[in-house]
Amino acid sequence: MSKKSIIYSFALLVLGALSARGQKEIISENQDLLWTRYHLTTHFSDRWKWVNEADNRVFLSSFHRAQFITHSHVHRTLGKNTEVALGFTYSNVNPPEPFETNPKSTSEYRPFQEFYFKQAMNDNRVKIQHRFRTEERFFNPANGVTNFNWRFRYQLALSYSINRVIEAKANEEIFINAGKNIIYNTFDASRFYGALAFKIGKPLTFEAGYLRSVQQLSTGNQFLKRDNIRLTLFHQIGPNS
């Protein structure tokens, strides 16, 4: 992979971060979150793996829960640089009211499909990953009326191995809504993330990062802006993990 590809990919990440800052900010006060995640990967072979994630998100201003979300997905490697996955997500999200004592939550059931294209250079110290995801989203809000829409996601991720223990990461992801219920918010969200990952022995990695998210609400003229702290424990088990 050429140096031009690296520079181009990095420029896209920077532009994504700047575009997030330029969005109209309507709802932002007391919206920042702490995300804590456990990410387990079970390797069955060189081609097959099973990934399970549990992610709890709380408001930093009140430590009331904003969202609890889990993902379970099976991956198959197709070639040196390509991979596909099928998965399912369960999400329970509360309204953006950090001090609400009795929030009415919405549950979501979300099958999804993914395609990965990976690139590496400099003896694998620099890696680029493109992830394309299609989601079928079924919502079950407090009023009991189920809604459905599609969502399409593209993530560009960069990583750089500083040494055998520490890795720097950055990614930008764009979310696009589709479906008959989507009227004003075809653009759903953008997220920019930067982090440092620290290996703790062979099977464990701890990651600490900053995630800036901008989400357009269904009204179309409101944006929810959040500056989040994300802490993740990655756990690898199985052959060659």
C-alpha positions in Angstrom: 0.0 0.0 0.0 1.4 3.4 -1.0 2.1 6.3 1.3 -0.5 8.3 -0.7 -3.2 5.8 0.5 -2.1 6.4 4.1 -2.2 10.2 3.7 -5.6 10.1 2.0 -7.1 7.9 4.6 -5.8 10.1 7.4 -7.2 13.2 5.7 -10.6 11.6 5.6 -10.5 11.0 9.3 -9.5 14.6 10.0 -12.2 16.0 7.7 -14.7 13.8 9.4 -13.8 15.1 12.8 -13.9 18.7 11.6 -17.3 18.1 9.9 -18.7 16.8 13.2 -17.6 20.1 14.9 -19.4 22.0 12.2 -22.8 20.5 12.8 -25.6 22.5 14.4 -25.4 22.0 18.1 -28.8 22.1 19.8 -28.7 19.5 22.6 -25.3 19.2 24.3 -25.5 20.2 28.0 -25.0 17.3 30.4 -25.0 14.9 27.5 -21.4 13.5 27.7 -21.2 9.8 28.4 -18.9 7.2 29.9 -18.8 4.0 27.8 -17.5 0.8 29.4 -17.2 -2.3 27.2 -16.2 -5.9 27.4 -15.2 -7.3 24.0 -14.7 -11.1 23.8 -13.3 -12.8 20.7 -13.4 -16.6 20.5 -11.2 -18.0 17.8 -12.2 -21.4 16.4 -9.7 -21.5 13.5 -7.8 -19.1 11.2 -11.0 -18.5 9.3 -13.7 -18.5 11.9 -14.3 -16.5 15.1 -17.2 -15.4 17.3 -17.3 -11.9 18.8 -19.5 -10.9 21.8 -19.7 -7.4 23.2 -21.4 -5.8 26.2 -21.4 -2.0 26.4 -22.9 0.1 29.3 -23.2 3.8 28.7 -23.9 6.3 31.5 -24.3 10.1 31.7 -21.2 11.6 33.3 -23.3 14.3 34.9 -25.5 11.9 36.8 -24.2 8.4 36.2 -27.7 7.4 35.2 -27.8 4.9 32.4 -28.2 6.2 28.9 -27.9 2.9 27.0 -27.1 -0.7 27.4 -26.2 -2.5 24.2 -24.9 -6.0 23.3 -23.6 -7.4 20.0 -22.9 -11.0 19.0 -21.5 -11.7 15.5 -19.7 -14.6 13.7 -16.9 -13.8 11.3 -15.4 -15.7 8.4 -12.1 -14.7 6.7 -12.4 -14.9 3.0 -8.9 -14.0 2.0 -5.8 -12.2 3.2 -7.5 -8.8 3.2 -11.3 -9.5 3.4 -13.7 -10.7 6.0 -17.5 -11.0 6.4 -19.7 -11.2 9.4 -23.3 -11.9 10.5 -24.6 -10.6 13.8 -27.4 -9.5 16.1 -27.6 -6.5 18.4 -29.9 -5.8 21.4 -30.1 -2.3 22.7 -32.0 -0.6 25.5 -31.8 3.2 25.3 -33.2 6.0 27.5 -34.2 9.5 26.5 -31.4 12.1 26.5 -32.5 13.3 30.0 -29.6 12.6 32.4 -31.5 13.5 35.6 -34.7 11.7 34.7 -35.5 9.3 37.6 -38.1 7.1 35.8 -37.1 7.2 32.1 -39.2 5.4 29.4 -36.7 3.3 27.5 -36.9 1.9 24.0 -35.7 -1.6 23.1 -34.2 -2.4 19.7 -33.5 -5.7 18.0 -31.0 -5.4 15.2 -29.7 -8.1 12.8 -26.7 -6.9 10.8 -24.3 -7.9 8.1 -20.7 -6.7 7.7 -17.9 -6.7 5.1 -14.3 -5.8 6.0 -11.4 -4.8 3.8 -8.0 -4.6 5.5 -4.6 -3.1 4.4 -1.3 -3.1 6.2 2.2 -1.8 5.6 5.5 -1.2 7.4 5.7 -4.8 8.7 2.1 -4.6 9.9 2.8 -1.7 12.2 0.4 0.5 10.2 -3.1 -0.9 9.5 -6.1 0.5 7.7 -9.5 -1.1 7.9 -12.7 -0.4 5.9 -15.9 -1.7 7.5 -19.3 -1.7 5.7 -22.4 -2.6 7.8 -26.0 -3.0 6.9 -28.5 -3.0 9.8 -32.2 -4.0 10.0 -33.5 -2.1 13.0 -36.7 -3.1 14.9 -37.7 -0.7 17.6 -40.1 -1.5 20.5 -40.7 1.8 22.4 -42.7 2.2 25.6 -46.0 2.7 23.7 -45.6 -0.9 22.3 -45.8 0.2 18.6 -43.0 -1.5 16.7 -41.1 0.5 14.0 -38.6 -0.6 11.4 -35.9 1.1 9.4 -32.6 0.4 7.7 -29.3 1.9 8.6 -26.0 1.8 6.6 -22.6 2.4 8.2 -19.1 3.0 6.9 -16.1 3.1 9.2 -12.6 4.0 8.3 -10.1 2.9 11.0 -6.3 3.5 11.3 -4.0 1.9 13.8 -0.3 2.2 14.5 1.8 -0.1 16.7 4.1 2.2 18.8 5.8 -0.9 20.3 4.8 -4.4 21.4 2.6 -3.1 24.2 1.0 0.2 23.0 -1.1 0.8 19.9 -2.6 4.1 18.8 -6.0 4.0 17.0 -8.3 6.4 15.2 -11.5 6.0 13.3 -14.4 7.9 11.7 -17.8 6.3 11.1 -20.8 7.6 9.2 -24.4 6.4 9.7 -27.2 6.7 7.1 -30.9 5.9 7.7 -33.3 4.6 5.2 -36.9 3.4 5.2 -40.5 4.8 5.0 -40.4 6.1 8.6 -37.3 8.2 7.9 -38.4 11.7 6.9 -36.1 14.4 8.2 -33.0 12.5 9.4 -31.5 10.5 6.5 -28.2 11.4 8.0 -28.2 9.6 11.3 -24.8 10.3 13.0 -21.0 10.6 12.7 -18.5 9.4 15.2 -14.8 10.2 15.5 -12.7 8.1 17.9 -9.1 8.2 19.1 -7.6 5.8 21.6 -4.5 4.1 23.0 -4.5 0.4 23.6 -2.3 -1.4 26.1 -1.6 -5.2 26.0 -2.0 -6.9 29.3 -0.4 -10.3 28.7 -1.3 -12.3 25.7 -5.1 -12.6 25.9 -6.0 -9.2 27.3 -5.9 -5.6 26.0 -7.1 -2.4 27.8 -8.1 0.5 25.6 -8.9 4.1 26.7 -10.2 6.6 24.2 -12.2 9.7 23.4 -15.3 9.5 21.1 -17.1 12.5 19.7 -20.5 11.8 18.4 -23.0 14.0 16.5 -26.5 12.6 15.9 -29.4 14.1 14.0 -32.7 13.6 15.8 -35.9 12.6 14.0 -37.1 16.2 13.9 -34.4 17.0 11.4 -33.5 20.4 12.9 -31.9 19.1 16.2 -28.5 17.5 16.7 -27.4 15.7 19.8 -23.7 16.3 20.4 -21.7 14.2 22.9 -18.0 14.1 24.0 -17.6 10.6 25.5 -14.9 8.6 27.3 -14.7 5.0 26.2 -13.0 2.2 28.2 -12.7 -1.3 26.7 -11.3 -4.6 27.9 -10.6 -6.9 24.9 -10.3 -10.6 25.6 -9.1 -13.2 23.1 -9.5 -17.0 23.6 -9.0 -20.0 21.4 -6.2 -21.2 19.1 -3.4 -18.7 18.4 -5.1 -16.1 20.6 
